[in-house]
Each structure stands twice: as structure tokens, then as C-alpha cells.
């Protein structure tokens, strides 16, 4: 093998994944990270004894993590302890109107039967299809670099494509099986973060319901950043050089190749560059126009996944009656979805999510306190301001207190907000998006931004704005796929 020096821009899950795989193959790998800690959006913030995961908070698809660690002869348990949550999460439809989602499938079926008699049989059929989609999608689709539709042009895969329902909407698919509005909301909620309304999301993504209900919701004790620490440990064992506080400012191109990488800490040279930072930022800001993959018009026409308004909250008292994951669906689901995707605006009556990791993990908050993470999905590209953040914090907190029947406002001892301006400043996130590109049919597989630079022979892209898409497991896979492309340059 012709060993190369490879520079990876960004230490999110995709960048770290690529770095590990390439280092294992014998390449020299340097990771350049803009911020003061690795992990991208999966950083942590600590204040007064509270430790907050700043980004991802759901651990789904445990098989993807197991498969990644197995590449290096390891397993997740070598680095962190996983706990399956039971209930996986709680949904609030209003005051005294609560639905818990159990870990046990028989218990889930009982919940469905109580809400819609006869629906347990429908659920079994629905999840059987979802399992098929999951296995086909994760086994045969996501590891393809998707340079061209010809990668998918084999009869076996085409037959399976009909089975995974690429051309049916998630909304129509769910309503074929269920009539109860609470069950419909429960099954549609995962796609709210995929970047489109259920009406515009392919039914293929019912595979997420299989990941949710069958594979379960887990938590790595210590927090999601424990995954980052684990992968960094593997990277460093393999000799990866991770440079923090090193922002790339320019890629210099000669003879259709990156010849110099300018950063805030000096210049670097490499045989191959993998951009794990925000794709649009690298393509439009770090590369001169003749070498860019896409125009500003192209990027503006993309459907982005949501941004988010986040609050990291520490209290000096315990909060009763909530679970680790809590979804507040006490307002109109479809209205909030429209105000994210079709009529972008600050929402009139938003849904929101509250994580309370201290219900599971006593290391993330001082004794007697609680670690809370409020998240409200938002349309990307809106005007962000402190006044608007506070308005919506008051709104969410008032609803939280009303629905849960308790006051916490005067017990808040730590509070930090995070929204679009922060996503832009910290990650150069296009339009302040939080999750990448929407998983619409017109932005699936080879219709996503290309992993390959079209006019630069030694530059590749990875992460949530290219294949396979947004989320921690897809990012880990994206890093593996782009590592495989290095040998094809």
C-alpha cells in the first residue's frame, strides 16, 4: 500500500471515524479541529458541577457503534457502560395525558392496544416492514459512496427498493396502519428531525421506528461525549495527531490538487484532504470559485434539516415525574412542522424536547440537583436574538411547569442558551442548521452533495451534508465510506 499523509478537517464523528480507519490502514493522519475539544456537535460544557452534552442526546442503532468498534478489535463496553432506558422516553400530550414508551415489545403492544384496539397486530406488521428496510438500508445502501445512480443499478437492489418504499410518504404509510392520533404522532416524531414533514419524507424512514421501538433507546453512562472520548482513544492509539484550536482558513489549489492548508496555527501539507467540517463552508469559503463543487444558488435551493434553540439548565432541586427523555407534544404537531419546513418562522405553538440525564446518571449534576436540556426545533436561517431566545425559554418553561405540575423557575442555578448564531460561529453551520440536509427523496443517496470534489483530485467530503445523512450513526458510517474512497483517488 502507498501510505499517504491525510489531513482531516473537523473532529466530529465522521472526521474521527475516517481518521481511525485510515490510520489503521497505515496512513499518517492529522486532524485539524477549530474548537478547543474534539467531537464537533458532541462537545460538553461544564459549569458549577453540571456536565452537559451540547449536541446529540439520543443513542439509537447500537449495532452501528458495535460494528465501528469491531473494526479495531474493540467493543463499546471497552470504553463506556451502556444502559437501555425503560421507558425509552415519555410523550406528554397535555397535563395528566402521558404516554410512556417501554423497552419491552410486549409492553409496547399493550400501550398500542390501549389506545387503538387491534393495533398491536398492525404494529407487528409495520415493524416487520421497518426491520426489512433497516436491514436493507443499513446493509446495502448506506455504505455506498453514491457517486452515481449506476451504483444502484442492479436488479436485486432495484427489487429491494420497491420493498423499502422510496416513493411512498411516511405520513401515508403510518396512516395505512394506525388511526389514533397519538400513535401517529409517536411514529412520525423521528422524522421531525430528518428535515421534512412526514408528508415529504419517504416511508423508507420507518426504519427509524424499528431502531426506536425494537432496538431501543440507550444511554452511555457519563454522557454522549463518552463516545467521542472512546473514538479519540482509538485514534491516538493508532497514531492520529489531533490538533485543537486549529481552524482551517484556506485551501490552496495548484494543478487541481490541494497543495497547502492554511490554518490559524500555521500551514499544513497533505497528499489527501478530507473535509469533515461543514460542506457548504468548505466548498464556498475555503476554496476559490473555479474549484468549487456547487454554486450559492445550489446551496440556497437545498432543503435543510432544522436548527434548534437549546437551553442547558441546572437546578438545585430534583424535578419529579419526568423521565430521561421527554417529548412535549401538547400542541399541534403539523403546525409546528409547517413552521419549520414550508412556512419558515419562529413557531407560534412549538413542540419541544427535554432531556434529564441526571435521572439515569448521578455524575452529571451535583447531589440534589438536576441536569436539563431543552430543545425546540426551528427553521434554519431565521433571525436569532437574545430577546427571541428568552421569549421562547419563558414559553417552554411555562408549558413544562404546567404539564408536569411543578415549578422550577426559581431553582435554576445554571443556564446557557444555544441557537443559530452559535451553530454558525462554532461550526460554520450553513443557515445555522443543527442536523444537516433534510432526508427528502430529492436529497437521497446520489442526489446528496457529492463526496468527491469535482475539480480537485485529492479532496473528499464527509459528514452530515453528504452520504448517508444526518445523525451520529450515519456520521460514523460516512467516515468509513470516505476512508474507502481514498484508495480510489
C-alpha positions in Angstrom: 0.0 0.0 0.0 1.2 3.5 -0.8 0.8 5.2 2.6 -0.2 8.8 2.4 -0.4 11.8 4.7 -4.1 12.6 5.1 -5.4 15.7 6.8 -9.0 15.6 8.1 -10.7 18.9 8.7 -13.0 18.7 11.7 -13.2 16.1 14.5 -16.9 15.4 14.5 -18.0 11.7 14.4 -17.4 11.5 10.6 -13.9 13.0 10.8 -12.8 10.9 13.7 -14.3 7.8 12.1 -12.4 8.4 8.9 -9.2 9.2 10.8 -9.3 5.9 12.7 -10.0 3.8 9.6 -7.2 5.4 7.6 -4.7 5.3 10.4 -5.4 1.6 10.8 -4.6 1.2 7.1 -1.2 2.6 7.8 -1.6 6.2 6.7 -0.3 9.2 8.6 -3.4 11.1 9.7 -3.7 14.7 11.1 -7.0 16.0 12.3 -7.4 19.8 12.4 -10.1 20.9 14.8 -11.4 24.5 15.1 -12.6 24.3 18.6 -10.9 23.5 21.9 -12.2 20.0 22.2 -12.9 17.1 19.8 -16.3 15.8 18.9 -17.9 18.5 16.8 -21.5 19.0 18.0 -20.9 16.3 20.6 -18.9 18.5 22.8 -19.5 19.0 26.5 -20.0 22.1 28.6 -19.3 22.1 32.4 -20.4 24.6 34.9 -20.7 24.5 38.7 -20.7 20.7 38.9 -23.1 20.2 36.0 -21.9 18.5 32.8 -24.0 18.9 29.7 -23.8 17.1 26.3 -24.1 20.1 24.0 -25.5 18.2 21.0 -26.6 14.6 20.4 -28.5 13.1 23.3 -30.2 10.0 21.8 -28.3 6.7 21.5 -30.1 4.7 18.8 -28.9 2.0 16.4 -26.4 0.4 18.8 -25.3 -2.1 16.1 -23.7 0.7 14.2 -21.5 1.6 17.2 -20.7 -2.1 17.8 -19.7 -2.6 14.1 -17.5 0.5 14.2 -15.6 -0.5 17.3 -15.2 -4.1 15.9 -13.1 -2.6 13.1 -10.4 -2.1 15.7 -10.9 -5.3 17.7 -12.9 -3.4 20.3 -16.4 -3.1 21.6 -18.3 -0.2 23.2 -18.1 -1.9 26.6 -14.3 -1.5 26.5 -14.9 2.3 26.8 -18.2 3.1 28.3 -21.2 1.4 30.0 -24.4 1.4 28.1 -27.8 1.3 29.8 -31.0 0.6 28.0 -33.6 3.2 29.1 -37.0 1.9 30.3 -39.2 3.7 29.4 -37.2 4.7 26.4 -38.9 8.1 26.5 -42.1 9.8 27.7 -44.6 11.7 25.5 -46.7 14.5 27.1 -49.9 15.2 25.1 -51.1 17.5 27.8 -51.4 17.8 31.6 -52.2 14.3 33.0 -52.1 12.9 29.5 -48.8 10.9 29.3 -47.6 8.0 27.1 -44.5 6.1 28.2 -42.7 4.0 25.5 -41.5 0.8 27.3 -38.4 -1.1 26.4 -40.2 -4.4 26.2 -42.0 -5.1 22.9 -45.0 -6.9 24.6 -45.4 -3.8 26.8 -45.3 -1.6 23.7 -48.0 -3.7 22.1 -50.1 -3.3 25.3 -49.7 0.5 25.0 -50.9 0.4 21.4 -53.9 -1.8 22.2 -55.0 0.6 25.0 -55.0 3.5 22.5 -56.3 1.6 19.5 -57.8 -1.8 19.9 -56.4 -4.2 17.3 -53.3 -2.1 16.7 -50.8 -4.5 18.2 -51.2 -6.7 15.1 -50.8 -3.7 12.9 -47.7 -2.7 14.8 -46.1 -6.2 14.3 -46.7 -5.9 10.5 -45.5 -2.3 10.5 -42.3 -3.1 12.4 -41.7 -6.2 10.3 -41.6 -4.0 7.2 -39.5 -1.4 9.1 -37.0 -4.2 10.1 -36.6 -5.2 6.4 -36.0 -1.5 5.5 -33.5 -1.2 8.3 -31.5 -4.3 7.2 -31.6 -3.4 3.5 -30.8 0.2 4.2 -28.0 -0.4 6.7 -26.7 -3.4 4.8 -26.8 -2.3 1.2 -27.4 1.4 0.9 -25.6 3.4 3.5 -22.1 2.1 2.7 -22.3 3.2 -0.9 -20.4 6.4 -1.8 -23.3 7.4 -4.1 -21.2 9.0 -6.8 -23.8 8.0 -9.4 -27.1 6.2 -9.9 -25.2 3.4 -11.6 -24.1 2.2 -8.1 -27.8 1.2 -7.5 -28.3 -0.3 -10.9 -28.6 -4.0 -10.1 -31.8 -6.0 -10.3 -31.6 -7.3 -6.8 -31.2 -3.8 -5.3 -33.9 -2.4 -7.5 -36.4 -5.1 -6.3 -35.5 -4.3 -2.7 -36.0 -0.6 -3.4 -39.7 -1.2 -4.0 -39.8 -3.1 -0.7 -38.4 -0.1 1.2 -41.0 2.3 -0.2 -38.9 5.1 -1.5 -41.8 6.6 -3.3 -44.5 6.5 -0.6 -44.6 9.2 2.1 -44.1 8.5 5.7 -47.4 10.2 6.5 -49.4 7.9 4.2 -47.6 4.8 5.3 -48.2 5.3 9.0 -51.9 6.2 8.4 -52.3 2.9 6.5 -51.8 1.1 9.7 -53.0 3.4 12.5 -55.8 5.8 13.1 -55.2 7.0 16.7 -53.6 10.5 16.5 -51.3 9.8 19.5 -49.9 6.7 17.9 -49.5 8.6 14.6 -47.5 11.3 16.4 -45.4 8.7 18.2 -44.4 7.1 14.9 -43.9 10.3 13.0 -41.8 12.1 15.6 -38.4 10.6 14.5 -38.7 12.2 11.0 -39.4 15.7 12.5 -35.6 15.9 12.9 -34.8 14.4 9.5 -35.6 17.6 7.8 -39.0 17.4 6.2 -42.7 17.0 7.1 -43.9 13.3 7.3 -45.8 14.1 4.1 -42.4 14.8 2.3 -40.3 12.1 3.9 -40.1 8.7 2.2 -41.7 5.8 4.0 -38.3 4.2 3.8 -37.5 6.1 7.0 -40.0 3.9 9.0 -36.7 2.1 9.6 -36.2 4.7 12.3 -39.3 3.2 14.1 -37.5 -0.1 14.1 -34.4 1.5 15.6 -36.6 3.2 18.2 -39.1 0.6 19.3 -37.2 -2.7 18.6 -33.5 -1.8 19.0 -34.2 0.6 21.8 -33.1 3.8 23.4 -29.8 3.6 25.2 -27.5 5.9 27.3 -23.7 5.8 27.6 -23.1 6.4 31.3 -21.2 9.7 31.6 -23.0 11.1 28.6 -22.8 11.1 24.8 -19.3 12.6 24.9 -18.0 9.3 26.3 -18.4 8.0 22.7 -16.1 10.8 21.5 -13.5 10.0 24.2 -13.6 6.4 23.1 -13.0 7.1 19.4 -10.3 9.7 20.3 -8.6 7.0 22.4 -8.6 4.6 19.4 -7.4 7.4 17.1 -4.5 8.3 19.4 -3.5 4.6 19.8 -3.3 4.4 16.0 -1.0 7.5 15.9 -3.6 10.1 14.7 -2.4 13.6 15.5 -5.4 15.7 16.7 -4.7 19.5 16.6 -7.2 21.5 18.6 -7.8 25.3 18.3 -6.6 25.0 14.7 -9.1 26.4 12.2 -8.6 26.0 8.5 -8.8 29.3 6.7 -7.9 28.4 3.1 -7.2 25.5 0.8 -4.7 26.5 -1.8 -5.1 24.7 -5.1 -2.5 24.1 -7.8 -2.8 21.7 -10.8 -6.2 20.6 -9.5 -4.8 19.5 -6.1 -4.7 20.9 -2.6 -1.1 21.9 -2.1 -1.3 23.9 1.1 -3.8 24.0 4.0 -3.7 27.4 5.7 -4.8 27.4 9.4 -4.8 29.7 12.4 -1.8 27.7 13.7 0.3 27.7 10.5 0.3 25.8 7.2 -0.1 22.0 6.6 0.6 19.9 3.6 -1.1 16.6 2.7 -1.5 14.0 0.0 -5.2 13.8 0.6 -7.6 16.2 2.4 -10.9 15.0 3.9 -13.3 17.8 4.8 -15.4 16.8 7.7 -16.3 20.4 8.5 -19.5 22.0 7.2 -19.6 21.1 3.5 -21.0 24.4 2.3 -18.4 26.4 4.3 -15.5 24.4 2.9 -16.9 24.5 -0.6 -17.8 28.2 -0.7 -15.4 29.8 1.8 -12.2 27.8 1.8 -11.9 27.1 -2.0 -11.6 29.6 -4.8 -14.6 29.7 -7.2 -13.2 27.8 -10.2 -12.7 24.7 -8.0 -16.0 24.7 -6.1 -18.4 21.8 -6.3 -21.6 23.9 -6.1 -22.9 27.4 -6.5 -24.5 29.6 -3.9 -27.8 29.1 -5.8 -27.5 25.3 -5.4 -26.9 25.6 -1.7 -29.8 28.0 -1.2 -32.1 25.6 -3.0 -31.3 22.7 -0.6 -33.8 21.7 2.0 -32.0 21.8 5.3 -32.9 19.9 8.4 -34.0 22.0 11.4 -31.9 24.2 13.5 -32.6 24.2 17.2 -33.0 26.5 20.2 -31.2 24.8 23.1 -31.0 25.6 26.8 -28.7 23.9 29.2 -30.3 24.2 32.6 -29.1 23.1 36.1 -31.4 23.2 39.1 -30.7 23.0 42.8 -33.7 20.6 43.4 -34.9 17.4 42.0 -37.6 17.5 39.3 -40.3 14.9 39.9 -42.3 12.9 37.5 -40.2 13.2 34.3 -38.1 10.6 32.5 -34.6 10.8 30.9 -36.2 11.7 27.5 -39.4 13.7 27.4 -41.3 14.9 24.3 -43.8 17.7 24.8 -46.4 17.2 22.1 -49.2 19.2 23.8 -49.5 21.5 20.8 -50.3 20.9 17.1 -47.6 18.6 15.6 -48.4 19.5 12.0 -48.5 23.3 12.6 -45.0 23.3 14.1 -43.8 21.1 11.2 -45.2 23.6 8.7 -43.5 26.5 10.6 -40.2 24.7 10.2 -40.4 23.4 6.7 -43.0 25.0 4.5 -43.6 28.4 6.1 -40.3 29.1 7.9 -40.8 31.3 11.0 -40.4 31.2 14.8 -43.2 28.8 15.8 -46.4 30.0 17.3 -47.0 26.9 19.5 -43.9 24.8 19.4 -43.3 21.2 20.3 -40.2 20.7 22.3 -38.0 18.1 24.0 -36.5 17.9 27.4 -33.6 15.6 28.4 -32.9 14.9 32.1 -29.7 12.8 32.1 -29.5 13.1 35.8 -32.4 10.7 36.1 -30.1 8.0 34.8 -26.6 9.3 35.7 -25.7 10.9 39.0 -22.3 12.1 37.7 -23.8 14.9 35.5 -25.3 17.1 38.3 -24.4 17.9 41.9 -26.3 15.9 44.6 -29.9 17.0 44.9 -29.8 18.9 41.5 -31.0 18.1 38.0 -29.4 18.3 34.6 -31.9 19.5 32.0 -31.6 20.1 28.3 -34.4 21.9 26.5 -34.6 21.7 22.7 -37.0 23.3 20.3 -36.7 22.6 16.6 -36.5 25.7 14.4 -36.5 26.5 10.7 -32.8 27.2 9.7 -31.9 30.7 8.6 -34.2 32.7 11.0 -33.1 35.9 12.7 -31.6 34.9 16.1 -31.5 37.3 19.1 -31.2 37.1 22.8 -34.7 38.6 23.2 -36.2 35.9 21.0 -34.4 33.2 22.9 -35.7 34.4 26.2 -39.3 34.7 24.8 -39.2 31.0 23.9 -37.5 29.9 27.0 -40.3 31.5 29.0 -42.8 29.8 26.8 -41.2 26.4 27.1 -40.7 26.7 30.8 -44.3 27.8 31.5 -45.6 24.8 29.5 -43.1 22.5 31.2 -44.2 23.7 34.6 -47.9 23.5 33.7 -47.8 20.0 32.2 -45.5 18.5 34.8 -47.3 20.3 37.7 -44.3 21.7 39.4 -42.3 25.0 39.4 -38.5 25.0 38.7 -38.1 28.6 37.6 -36.7 29.8 40.9 -34.5 26.8 41.3 -32.4 27.4 38.2 -28.7 27.9 39.1 -27.1 27.3 35.7 -28.5 28.4 32.4 -27.0 28.8 28.9 -28.7 29.2 25.6 -27.5 28.0 22.2 -29.1 28.6 18.8 -28.4 29.5 15.2 -25.8 32.2 15.7 -23.9 29.7 17.9 -24.1 26.9 15.3 -22.7 29.3 12.7 -19.9 30.6 15.0 -18.8 27.3 16.3 -19.3 25.0 13.3 -19.7 27.4 10.3 -23.1 25.6 10.0 -25.0 26.6 6.8 -28.0 28.7 7.8 -27.4 27.7 11.4 -28.8 24.2 10.8 -28.3 21.6 13.5 -28.7 18.3 11.7 -27.5 18.7 8.1 -29.5 18.1 4.9 -33.2 17.0 5.0 -33.7 13.4 4.1 -36.2 14.1 1.3 -36.4 11.9 -1.8 -34.7 14.5 -3.9 -31.8 14.6 -1.5 -31.3 10.9 -1.0 -28.2 8.8 -2.0 -26.6 10.1 -5.2 -28.8 13.2 -5.1 -26.9 14.5 -2.0 -23.8 16.7 -2.3 -21.0 14.5 -3.7 -18.3 13.0 -1.5 -15.8 13.8 -4.2 -14.6 17.2 -5.2 -15.3 17.5 -8.9 -12.4 19.8 -9.7 -9.8 18.9 -7.1 -8.3 15.4 -7.3 -7.2 15.0 -3.7 -10.2 16.4 -1.8 -13.1 14.4 -0.4 -16.1 15.4 1.8 -17.7 13.5 4.7 -20.4 14.2 7.3 -24.0 15.2 7.7 -24.3 17.2 4.4 -23.2 14.2 2.3 -24.0 10.5 2.3 -25.5 8.8 4.1 -27.1 11.7 6.1 -27.6 13.3 9.5 -27.3 11.7 12.9 -24.5 10.1 14.9 -24.7 6.6 13.4 -24.8 7.9 9.8 -21.8 10.1 10.6 -19.8 7.2 11.8 -20.7 5.4 8.6 -19.9 8.4 6.4 -16.3 8.4 7.8 -15.9 4.8 7.0 -17.2 5.3 3.4 -15.0 8.3 2.7 -12.0 6.4 4.0 -12.7 3.7 1.4 -12.6 6.4 -1.3 -9.0 7.4 -0.5 -7.6 4.4 -2.3 -9.7 5.2 -5.4 -8.4 8.7 -5.9 
